[in-house]
Amino acid sequence: MKNWKEIIRHKTFRYIDHTTEDMVAGKPNTALASFAVDDALAISVSEEASPPVLRLWVHPDTIVLGIPDSRLPHIKDGIAFLKEKNCQGIVRNSGGLAVALDEGVLNISLIIPGADNLSIYDCYEAMVRFVQAMFADITDAIEAYEIVGSYCPGDYDLSINGKKFAGISQRRVKNGISVQIYLDIEGNSKTRASFIREFYHIAKRGEATAFTYPEVNPDVMASLSDLLGISLTVEEVKQRVVGTLKELTEEIITIPIQDTEQVNFDKRYQQMIKRNENI
C-alpha cells in the first residue's frame, strides 16, 4: 500500500467539525444533509474554490442504506421496521450497503481533488493510512480486508484481529473525491449489527435476488473501545483526527460553508430527497 504523502500532496487542509455545529442554515442536521454537504464541498474542491477538506459528522439513530438496498424486494417493509424503532433510514449517493450510525459512531469525510488521476484504490488507501496513523500510539494491528459477515462488507473494511470497526465508501463529483468512513468508537456493536440483520431479514424475506446481500454476523463486528480494551469516546477520537492532520499537513484552516457551497448544497439536497422519495 502507498503511504499518505504518496497520495495526498496538498499542504493546506480545511477542517470542518459538523458534530458540534449546524451544517447548513435552515436545514436539519441529518445524514441526508451530510451527503449533500460532501457533494457541495467536492464541487468546491474540484473547482479549486476550496483546499482539500477533512469533515467530521455524527448522526443519531440512522441506518444509511446503499443504492442496492433500495432494491430489496420488501424495502417498504424494511423502512417501516426502521420507523417503528424510531430510526431514520436514508439512501446515500455513495457506494456500499447498510451502515448503522448513532452517537457512538464518528464519520470522517476526506474530500480531495484528483478524480482524473487518483485511482479508487489510492483514495481508499489514503483513508486507511490516516486511520492507522490516528491510533499508531495504541496499536499496529489495524488491517484492511473484507470481513465476511459484516454489514457493508468491502475490500477496505478496517479490522483488528478479524473484527470490523470501520467501513469506507467513496463518491466522485466532477474532479472532486469524497472518501467517507464510519468509525465505530463506543457503544454496542453487536446490537447495531443485529439491528441491520433484522432489517435485511424483513426487507428480503429469504427471496432470491440478483444482488448478493450480506448475511450479517454480529460476532465479527466490534467497537474500537472493545478491540483496544480502553474506554474511547467520540470526542477523544476527534482530537486524534486533528492531531493526525497536523502531523500530515502543513496548514489547517477553518472556513464555514460559503455562499456558492450553499447554492450547490441546496441542489444536491433536493437530489437526495428525490432519491429517497422512491422508498
Secondary structure in CASP SS format (residue, H / E / C, confidence):
PFRMAT SS
TARGET T0000
AUTHOR 0000-0000-0000
METHOD secondary structure of the structure
MODEL  1
M C 1.00
K C 1.00
N C 1.00
W H 1.00
K H 1.00
E H 1.00
I H 1.00
I C 1.00
R C 1.00
H C 1.00
K C 1.00
T E 1.00
F E 1.00
R E 1.00
Y E 1.00
I E 1.00
D E 1.00
H C 1.00
T C 1.00
T C 1.00
E C 1.00
D C 1.00
M C 1.00
V C 1.00
A C 1.00
G C 1.00
K C 1.00
P C 1.00
N C 1.00
T C 1.00
A H 1.00
L H 1.00
A H 1.00
S H 1.00
F H 1.00
A H 1.00
V H 1.00
D H 1.00
D H 1.00
A H 1.00
L H 1.00
A H 1.00
I H 1.00
S H 1.00
V H 1.00
S H 1.00
E C 1.00
E C 1.00
A C 1.00
S C 1.00
P C 1.00
P C 1.00
V E 1.00
L E 1.00
R E 1.00
L E 1.00
W E 1.00
V C 1.00
H C 1.00
P C 1.00
D C 1.00
T E 1.00
I E 1.00
V E 1.00
L E 1.00
G C 1.00
I C 1.00
P H 1.00
D H 1.00
S H 1.00
R H 1.00
L C 1.00
P C 1.00
H C 1.00
I H 1.00
K H 1.00
D H 1.00
G H 1.00
I H 1.00
A H 1.00
F H 1.00
L H 1.00
K H 1.00
E H 1.00
K C 1.00
N C 1.00
C C 1.00
Q E 1.00
G E 1.00
I E 1.00
V E 1.00
R C 1.00
N C 1.00
S C 1.00
G C 1.00
G C 1.00
L C 1.00
A C 1.00
V E 1.00
A E 1.00
L E 1.00
D C 1.00
E C 1.00
G C 1.00
V E 1.00
L E 1.00
N E 1.00
I E 1.00
S E 1.00
L E 1.00
I E 1.00
I E 1.00
P E 1.00
G C 1.00
A C 1.00
D C 1.00
N C 1.00
L C 1.00
S C 1.00
I H 1.00
Y H 1.00
D H 1.00
C H 1.00
Y H 1.00
E H 1.00
A H 1.00
M H 1.00
V H 1.00
R H 1.00
F H 1.00
V H 1.00
Q H 1.00
A H 1.00
M H 1.00
F C 1.00
A C 1.00
D C 1.00
I C 1.00
T C 1.00
D C 1.00
A C 1.00
I E 1.00
E E 1.00
A E 1.00
Y C 1.00
E C 1.00
I C 1.00
V C 1.00
G C 1.00
S C 1.00
Y C 1.00
C C 1.00
P C 1.00
G C 1.00
D C 1.00
Y C 1.00
D C 1.00
L E 1.00
S E 1.00
I E 1.00
N C 1.00
G C 1.00
K E 1.00
K E 1.00
F E 1.00
A E 1.00
G E 1.00
I E 1.00
S E 1.00
Q E 1.00
R E 1.00
R E 1.00
V E 1.00
K C 1.00
N C 1.00
G E 1.00
I E 1.00
S E 1.00
V E 1.00
Q E 1.00
I E 1.00
Y E 1.00
L E 1.00
D E 1.00
I C 1.00
E C 1.00
G C 1.00
N C 1.00
S H 1.00
K H 1.00
T H 1.00
R H 1.00
A H 1.00
S H 1.00
F H 1.00
I H 1.00
R H 1.00
E H 1.00
F H 1.00
Y H 1.00
H H 1.00
I H 1.00
A H 1.00
K H 1.00
R C 1.00
G C 1.00
E C 1.00
A C 1.00
T C 1.00
A C 1.00
F C 1.00
T C 1.00
Y C 1.00
P C 1.00
E C 1.00
V C 1.00
N C 1.00
P H 1.00
D H 1.00
V H 1.00
M E 1.00
A C 1.00
S C 1.00
L H 1.00
S H 1.00
D H 1.00
L H 1.00
L H 1.00
G C 1.00
I C 1.00
S C 1.00
L C 1.00
T C 1.00
V H 1.00
E H 1.00
E H 1.00
V H 1.00
K H 1.00
Q H 1.00
R H 1.00
V H 1.00
V H 1.00
G H 1.00
T H 1.00
L H 1.00
K H 1.00
E H 1.00
L H 1.00
T C 1.00
E C 1.00
E E 1.00
I E 1.00
I E 1.00
T C 1.00
I C 1.00
P C 1.00
I C 1.00
Q C 1.00
D H 1.00
T H 1.00
E H 1.00
Q H 1.00
V H 1.00
N H 1.00
F H 1.00
D H 1.00
K H 1.00
R H 1.00
Y H 1.00
Q H 1.00
Q H 1.00
M H 1.00
I H 1.00
K H 1.00
R H 1.00
N H 1.00
E H 1.00
N C 1.00
I C 1.00
END
